[in-house]
Amino acid sequence: MDARDVEEGAASPLGATFDALGVNFALFSDHAKAVDLCLFDATGRRELRRIRLPRRTDDVWHVYVRGLRPGQLYGYRVHGPYEPTQGHRFNPNKLLLDPYGRDMAGHLRWHDALFGYRPGNMRADLSFDRRDSASMMPKSVVSDPAHTWGRDHRPRHAWPQTLIYEAHVKGLTMRHPAIPQSLRGTYSALAEPALIEHLVCLGVTALELMPIQSFVDDRFLHERNLRNYWGYSTLNFFTPEARYLGPDGVYGLRAAIRALHEAGIEVILDVVYNHTAEGNHLGPTLCYRGIDNASYYKLPAQNKRFAWDSTGTGNTLDLNHPRVMQMVLDSLRYWVEAFHIDGFRFDLASSLARDPIDVDERAGFLRAVRQDPVLSQVKLIAEPWDIGDAGYRLGGFPAGWSEWNDRFRDSVRAFWRGDPGQLPGLARALSGSREIFGHHGRSPGASIHYVCSHDGFTLTDLVSYNDRHNEANGEDNKDGHPHNLSWNCGVEGPTHNPEIVKIRLRQRRNMLATTLFSIGVPMLLMGDEVSRTQGGNNNAYAQDNETSWVNWQPEHAEDPAFLDFVCNLVALRKSIGVFSRRDFLSGTISLSSGLKDVYWLAPEGREMTRQDWEQDMRRTIGMQLGNDGKEAERFLLLINAAPETIDFKLAPDFPGHAWSQIFATCAPAGLRDEPPPSLKPGGTFPIKPRSLCLFRLRPATDGQMMRAEAARE
């Protein structure tokens, strides 16, 4: 290779593009003075050649190099002003990754040479470091764009029919006994028949994977011999995380997605476009900071030395810059087109909607996604908050978006814990949170409701611990949210007390049943169906070990029927259309049936009054509702969070019919083997302490009437 192999190339597309004859390299930098392309040998340890990019077009530096092939390792050195107080931190001694790199070789090795300055005092970042960082850096790799998907068909489930299962690639597969050892913890493990069969039996329609875009282990974790298990510290937005690569490499990920699609399961990615792994002004120079710090990151106008931070991680990507927004949109489209991803959950999505500082539902990013011909066709989920001013925006995202509904989580937890004054919040949660999402044409599908997610207690720990136990994280148990609305039922942690165990098992069933028997889109946390525990750690972000991995064969399973309970619960929800409504409950009377679409009932045998709703100590309620489009089919949900049995009386609305019980949380598997109890209109049903029951209205037989009378007596 000599000078005759180098041409000016093109400014588009960005990144490294192979065309069978060579590779075109294109890199955006507004404030750079020059850019060098560095080519490395296959080991990544020896720099073979350095090429000054010959042309700049619309702030894109580009070159075409003939003879290069896929697999070529490379990086950039970018020249420009080192003026931290003006936001510029160029340092050509630091090798930089390509923001558009599709593949990566090697691993980051923490060393002071990775920083653009000489670490020292509080003003150290104003100094300039001349050490070369190439030997500590991973290298970008020219990728081969060719891949044949064959007859892959996206499931494309509508929101009302969606059940999300939030999982971690390694945590889900690392201890599964039916997965070969060589595949555990890898993308390929997601394609294993035993795992897919479990998800199908569970009724999952969408597998939401925690971050798999390449990320780094933060230096403070490395120094504690811990790892970034969760992955919310993105290094590159196009590259799949290498630690999950199995023997089939990145093709294992594509094969897994195809296998999941064949089983009718969509794949949603948890993506982190609000910040990067480079941290604040004292962070390392790995990519964006060295390419153009003042363009990629939001900087305070009064002092550009520092990063403006609404994420709590040190920096915030500036999606108001057109080239940064382009990078994010290009990345999202890449995952949809190259990996057939079906949707995205956006971490700290309020930061993406800051235009430029305040959150705005008309922000450029939100508008760009909704008009994009590719991205507007996939599922879009917002985590609707960040830590900046007015960053909590639940219900504030536009039509076409769904949102994690933490008010649902908190209302359900507080109600079943027995907190006073929780009936209004529970009713709102059950009916799809219309007061939050019922605007601008949005539907119940806008609410992703859950009681547990990766961030917090597992379901088992939620009923076993009052306090967080995060000592293993090395932060003096000060990390993680202290407000969990959890209840240990009498003893902190594991216990053999049969009464406490009984309450815990019932409470788990109650909270999951409330989630599945609510209008909206339910989400389950991986392993909750098999009683996963993290030992009370509610912030296991650094626990890449058995603390976080699902134990598929617990030695002392206290609740062997729980998996059957969850499967039965999901199957029942799917069979009853009322819980998958496309519109909100309104309380209006149907002209065809003469009935309201929902009645809120008091145990005294009447509709709830304003005074009833205001009674803080009421912990029992009934919800009678009609099936969507089938007003004649009625269901009755009786819920009792009180520690004692409550007699629930119904008015005689349906002569000749009986309410037949079809599900109950006091039954280990949810369904009863014996003839189910029936509730005669006008009769009384004793609902057990801390339990939930679902009834269906059916024409009454003589035997049902007799059982209903017996239940009343």
SVG drawing of the C-alpha trace seen along z (x, -y; Angstrom):
<svg xmlns="http://www.w3.org/2000/svg" viewBox="-84 -33 88 64">
<polyline fill="none" stroke="black" stroke-width="0.4" points="0.0,0.0 1.4,-3.4 0.1,-6.9 -1.5,-5.8 -3.9,-3.7 -5.3,-6.8 -8.1,-8.9 -10.3,-11.7 -13.3,-9.5 -16.8,-10.6 -18.4,-12.4 -21.3,-9.9 -22.0,-7.5 -20.3,-8.2 -18.1,-5.4 -16.0,-2.8 -17.8,-1.5 -16.4,1.5 -17.2,1.7 -15.3,4.8 -12.3,2.7 -11.5,0.7 -12.9,-1.2 -14.2,-4.7 -13.7,-6.4 -15.8,-9.5 -15.7,-11.2 -17.6,-14.3 -15.8,-17.0 -16.7,-20.6 -13.8,-22.1 -11.0,-19.8 -8.0,-21.2 -6.9,-17.8 -7.7,-14.1 -5.4,-11.1 -6.5,-7.5 -4.4,-4.9 -4.3,-1.4 -3.3,1.5 -2.2,5.1 -4.5,8.0 -3.3,8.0 -4.1,4.3 -0.7,3.7 1.2,2.3 0.3,-0.7 1.0,0.0 0.2,-3.3 -1.1,-6.7 -3.0,-8.6 -3.9,-12.3 -7.6,-12.6 -7.2,-14.7 -10.6,-16.3 -13.2,-18.1 -16.8,-18.4 -19.5,-20.0 -17.4,-19.3 -17.0,-15.6 -13.4,-14.5 -13.0,-11.6 -10.6,-9.4 -10.8,-6.3 -8.2,-3.6 -8.0,-0.9 -7.1,2.6 -8.5,2.6 -10.8,5.5 -13.3,6.3 -11.4,7.1 -9.0,4.2 -8.4,2.6 -8.3,-1.2 -8.7,-4.3 -8.4,-8.1 -6.2,-10.8 -7.9,-14.2 -5.9,-17.5 -7.4,-20.7 -7.3,-23.2 -6.9,-22.0 -8.9,-24.8 -11.0,-23.2 -12.6,-26.5 -14.0,-26.8 -15.1,-23.2 -12.3,-21.9 -10.3,-18.9 -8.5,-17.7 -5.4,-15.6 -3.9,-13.6 -1.9,-11.5 -5.2,-9.7 -6.4,-7.0 -10.1,-7.4 -12.8,-4.9 -15.0,-5.5 -18.5,-6.6 -19.9,-4.7 -17.7,-1.6 -19.8,1.6 -17.3,3.9 -14.6,3.6 -11.4,5.6 -9.7,5.8 -10.7,4.4 -10.1,1.1 -7.3,1.3 -7.6,-1.4 -4.5,-3.6 -3.8,-7.3 -2.7,-7.6 -6.4,-7.3 -7.0,-10.8 -6.4,-13.9 -4.8,-15.5 -2.4,-14.7 -4.5,-13.4 -3.8,-15.4 -5.6,-18.2 -9.0,-19.6 -7.8,-21.7 -5.8,-18.9 -8.1,-18.7 -6.6,-22.0 -3.3,-20.3 -2.3,-18.4 -1.1,-14.8 1.3,-13.6 1.3,-9.9 0.0,-7.7 -3.1,-5.7 -3.2,-3.3 -2.0,-0.3 -4.7,-0.7 -7.6,-1.2 -9.8,1.3 -9.8,0.7 -12.6,0.2 -12.9,2.9 -14.1,2.6 -17.1,4.8 -18.5,6.9 -22.1,5.6 -23.2,8.9 -25.7,11.0 -28.6,13.1 -31.6,13.2 -33.6,15.6 -37.3,15.8 -37.2,13.9 -40.7,12.6 -41.2,9.9 -44.1,10.9 -45.4,7.3 -47.6,7.7 -50.1,4.9 -49.6,3.1 -52.8,4.6 -51.5,8.1 -48.0,7.4 -46.4,8.9 -42.8,7.7 -40.2,9.8 -37.2,7.7 -34.0,9.7 -30.2,9.6 -28.4,11.7 -26.0,13.2 -28.2,13.2 -31.0,15.1 -28.8,17.8 -25.7,18.2 -27.2,20.9 -29.7,22.5 -29.1,26.3 -30.4,27.0 -28.0,24.6 -24.6,25.9 -21.8,24.5 -20.0,23.1 -23.1,20.9 -24.2,19.7 -24.0,16.0 -23.9,15.4 -26.2,14.1 -26.4,17.7 -27.9,18.9 -31.0,16.9 -31.7,19.2 -31.6,22.4 -34.9,24.3 -35.3,24.8 -35.1,21.0 -37.5,20.1 -39.9,22.8 -39.9,21.3 -40.7,17.9 -43.5,19.2 -45.1,21.2 -44.9,18.1 -46.8,16.2 -44.1,13.6 -44.5,11.7 -41.5,9.4 -38.1,10.0 -36.6,6.7 -32.8,7.0 -30.8,4.8 -28.0,2.8 -26.1,4.8 -24.5,1.8 -20.8,1.9 -20.0,0.5 -17.1,0.3 -16.5,1.3 -16.1,-2.1 -12.7,-2.7 -14.0,-2.9 -15.6,0.6 -12.4,2.0 -10.5,0.8 -13.0,2.7 -12.7,5.9 -16.3,5.3 -17.9,5.1 -20.5,3.1 -23.1,5.8 -26.1,3.7 -24.3,2.0 -25.6,-1.6 -22.2,-3.1 -22.2,-3.1 -18.9,-3.3 -20.3,-2.8 -23.9,-2.9 -23.4,-0.6 -21.3,2.3 -22.8,5.3 -21.1,5.8 -18.3,8.2 -18.6,9.9 -21.7,11.7 -20.2,13.0 -20.1,16.8 -18.5,19.2 -20.7,17.8 -19.7,14.2 -22.1,11.5 -24.0,14.0 -25.1,15.7 -27.1,12.5 -28.8,12.5 -29.5,16.2 -31.1,15.7 -33.3,12.9 -34.5,15.0 -35.2,18.0 -37.2,15.7 -39.1,14.3 -40.0,17.8 -41.4,18.4 -43.5,15.2 -41.3,13.2 -40.2,9.7 -36.8,8.3 -36.7,4.9 -33.4,3.2 -32.8,1.1 -30.7,-1.7 -28.7,-4.5 -28.4,-7.5 -28.5,-10.1 -24.8,-9.9 -21.6,-8.0 -18.9,-6.2 -16.6,-9.3 -18.1,-10.8 -17.6,-14.4 -14.7,-16.8 -12.4,-14.5 -13.3,-11.5 -11.2,-9.7 -10.8,-10.5 -12.0,-7.5 -14.1,-8.7 -16.6,-11.7 -14.6,-13.9 -11.5,-13.7 -13.4,-14.0 -15.3,-17.1 -16.3,-17.6 -18.1,-20.9 -20.4,-19.3 -21.2,-15.9 -21.9,-17.0 -24.1,-19.7 -21.9,-22.2 -23.1,-25.1 -22.8,-28.4 -21.3,-30.2 -18.4,-27.7 -17.8,-25.2 -15.0,-23.5 -17.6,-21.4 -20.3,-19.0 -24.0,-19.8 -25.4,-16.8 -29.1,-15.7 -28.3,-12.0 -26.3,-11.7 -23.4,-10.1 -21.3,-13.1 -22.3,-14.1 -25.3,-14.5 -25.3,-13.9 -26.4,-17.0 -29.1,-15.8 -29.8,-19.4 -26.7,-19.2 -27.8,-17.9 -24.8,-15.6 -25.3,-14.0 -29.0,-13.5 -28.0,-12.0 -25.7,-9.6 -28.4,-8.5 -31.0,-8.0 -28.5,-6.2 -27.7,-3.9 -31.3,-3.1 -32.0,-2.4 -28.9,-0.2 -30.2,2.0 -33.6,2.3 -32.3,3.0 -29.1,5.0 -30.4,6.9 -34.2,6.9 -34.8,5.3 -38.5,4.7 -38.3,1.8 -36.4,-0.2 -36.7,-1.2 -34.9,-4.6 -33.0,-5.0 -33.6,-8.4 -35.6,-9.5 -36.3,-13.0 -32.7,-13.9 -33.3,-13.1 -36.3,-15.5 -34.4,-18.5 -34.5,-21.1 -32.1,-22.5 -32.4,-22.5 -36.0,-22.2 -38.0,-18.9 -40.4,-19.5 -42.7,-17.0 -42.1,-18.7 -38.3,-18.2 -36.5,-17.6 -35.5,-14.0 -39.1,-13.0 -40.4,-14.5 -37.6,-13.0 -38.3,-9.5 -42.0,-9.7 -41.6,-10.8 -38.8,-8.3 -40.1,-5.6 -38.2,-2.9 -38.3,-4.0 -41.9,-5.0 -42.8,-1.3 -41.2,0.2 -42.1,0.1 -40.9,-3.1 -40.7,-3.0 -39.6,-5.9 -38.2,-5.8 -39.9,-9.2 -37.6,-10.9 -34.0,-12.1 -32.5,-13.9 -32.5,-17.4 -34.9,-20.2 -38.5,-19.2 -37.1,-15.9 -40.0,-13.7 -42.3,-13.6 -44.6,-10.6 -47.4,-11.0 -45.6,-13.8 -44.4,-11.9 -46.3,-12.3 -48.6,-9.8 -46.7,-6.8 -44.7,-6.4 -45.3,-4.1 -43.8,-4.9 -42.6,-3.0 -45.4,-3.8 -43.7,-4.0 -46.9,-5.4 -48.5,-2.0 -45.6,-0.3 -45.8,-2.5 -49.6,-2.4 -49.7,1.4 -46.8,1.9 -48.3,-0.6 -51.8,0.9 -50.7,4.5 -48.4,3.4 -51.4,2.0 -50.7,-1.7 -53.7,-3.9 -55.5,-5.9 -54.4,-3.7 -57.7,-2.8 -57.9,-5.8 -54.3,-5.1 -55.1,-1.4 -58.2,-2.1 -56.3,-4.4 -53.6,-1.7 -56.2,1.0 -58.0,-1.1 -54.9,-2.1 -53.9,-5.4 -56.2,-7.4 -55.5,-10.6 -51.9,-10.3 -52.1,-9.0 -55.6,-9.8 -54.7,-12.8 -53.7,-13.6 -55.1,-10.3 -53.1,-8.1 -54.4,-4.7 -53.9,-2.3 -51.0,-0.9 -49.0,-4.0 -48.7,-2.6 -46.0,0.1 -47.0,1.2 -44.9,3.3 -44.2,4.0 -40.5,5.0 -37.8,4.1 -34.0,4.5 -33.7,1.3 -34.9,2.3 -36.0,5.4 -36.9,8.6 -40.5,9.8 -39.2,12.2 -37.1,9.6 -39.9,7.1 -41.9,9.2 -38.8,10.3 -36.9,7.1 -37.8,3.7 -34.4,2.2 -31.9,2.4 -28.8,4.6 -26.2,3.4 -23.0,3.8 -21.5,5.9 -21.5,2.9 -18.8,1.3 -20.6,-2.0 -21.4,-1.6 -25.0,-0.6 -25.7,-4.2 -26.5,-3.4 -29.8,-2.3 -33.2,-3.9 -34.1,-3.9 -37.9,-4.2 -38.9,-0.8 -42.5,-0.5 -41.5,3.1 -42.6,5.2 -40.8,8.1 -44.0,9.5 -42.4,9.6 -38.8,10.8 -35.9,9.2 -34.7,11.8 -35.1,15.5 -37.2,17.3 -38.8,20.6 -41.7,19.1 -44.7,20.8 -47.0,17.8 -44.6,15.3 -43.8,17.6 -47.5,17.9 -48.1,14.2 -45.1,13.7 -46.3,16.2 -49.7,14.7 -48.3,11.1 -46.3,12.1 -49.4,13.6 -51.4,10.5 -49.0,8.1 -48.5,10.1 -52.3,10.7 -52.9,6.9 -50.4,6.3 -51.9,8.8 -55.5,7.9 -54.9,4.2 -55.6,2.3 -52.4,1.5 -49.1,3.3 -47.7,5.6 -44.0,6.2 -42.4,9.0 -38.9,9.0 -36.7,12.0 -36.7,14.7 -39.6,13.4 -41.6,16.4 -39.0,18.8 -38.6,16.8 -35.3,15.1 -33.7,13.3 -30.7,10.9 -30.4,11.2 -32.0,7.8 -29.7,5.9 -31.9,3.4 -29.1,1.9 -27.2,5.0 -25.6,3.0 -22.1,4.3 -23.0,7.8 -22.0,10.0 -22.3,13.1 -24.8,15.5 -26.4,12.5 -27.9,11.4 -28.0,14.5 -31.3,16.5 -31.1,19.7 -33.3,22.1 -32.9,24.9 -33.3,23.4 -32.3,25.9 -35.1,25.0 -38.0,23.9 -40.6,22.6 -43.2,22.2 -43.1,25.0 -46.5,24.0 -45.5,20.4 -44.4,20.9 -47.7,22.6 -49.5,19.7 -47.8,17.1 -48.4,19.2 -52.1,19.6 -52.4,15.9 -50.9,14.8 -53.0,17.3 -56.2,16.1 -55.4,12.5 -54.9,13.3 -58.2,15.1 -60.2,12.2 -60.3,9.2 -61.3,6.7 -57.8,6.5 -56.4,5.8 -58.7,2.9 -57.6,0.4 -59.4,-2.5 -59.7,-3.7 -62.5,-2.8 -64.8,-5.8 -67.7,-4.8 -70.2,-5.6 -73.3,-3.5 -73.4,-1.4 -76.5,-1.8 -76.5,1.9 -76.2,3.3 -77.5,0.5 -74.4,1.1 -71.3,-1.0 -68.0,0.3 -66.8,0.3 -68.4,0.2 -66.3,-0.4 -68.0,1.5 -67.9,1.3 -68.2,4.4 -71.5,3.0 -73.1,3.9 -73.2,0.5 -71.1,-1.7 -68.3,-3.5 -69.1,-7.0 -66.8,-10.0 -66.9,-9.4 -65.8,-5.8 -62.9,-6.8 -61.8,-9.3 -61.7,-6.7 -58.0,-6.0 -58.5,-2.7 -60.6,-1.1 -58.5,1.8 -61.2,3.7 -62.8,2.9 -64.6,4.6 -64.2,3.8 -67.0,5.0 -66.3,4.5 -67.5,5.6 -65.4,7.2 -64.4,4.8 -66.9,5.2 -68.8,7.8 -70.8,5.8 -72.9,8.9 -69.8,10.6 -69.0,9.3 -66.2,9.9 -65.8,9.1 -62.5,8.5 -62.6,8.5 -59.5,7.2 -58.8,7.3 -55.6,6.0 -56.9,6.2 -55.4,8.7 -58.9,10.2 -61.7,11.8 -64.2,9.3 -67.7,10.2 -68.4,8.7 -72.1,8.2 -73.4,7.6 -76.6,6.0 -79.0,8.3 -78.2,6.9 -78.2,10.1 -81.2,12.4 -80.7,16.0 -76.9,15.6 -74.0,16.3 -70.5,15.0 -68.3,18.0 -64.8,17.7 -62.1,18.4 -59.0,17.2 -57.8,16.7 -54.5,15.8 -55.3,17.9 -55.0,21.0 -51.3,22.1 -51.6,22.3 -54.4,19.7 -56.9,22.2 -58.9,24.6 -59.4,28.3 -62.7,28.5 -65.8,26.8 -65.1,23.0 -67.0,20.9 -69.8,18.9 -71.3,15.6 -75.0,15.1 -76.2,11.6 -77.5,10.2 -75.4,12.7 -72.3,12.3 -68.8,13.7 -66.2,13.9 -62.9,12.8 -59.9,14.0 -57.3,11.8 -54.8,10.3 -56.2,12.0 -57.6,11.3 -60.4,13.2 -61.7,12.9 -65.2,14.0 -67.0,14.4 -70.8,13.9 -72.5,17.0 -76.1,18.3 -76.6,20.0 -77.2,23.8 -79.0,25.2 -75.7,26.5 -74.1,23.0 -77.0,21.4 -76.6,23.9 -72.9,23.2 -73.5,19.5 -76.0,19.8 -73.5,22.0 -70.8,19.4 -73.1,16.7 -74.0,18.7"/>
</svg>
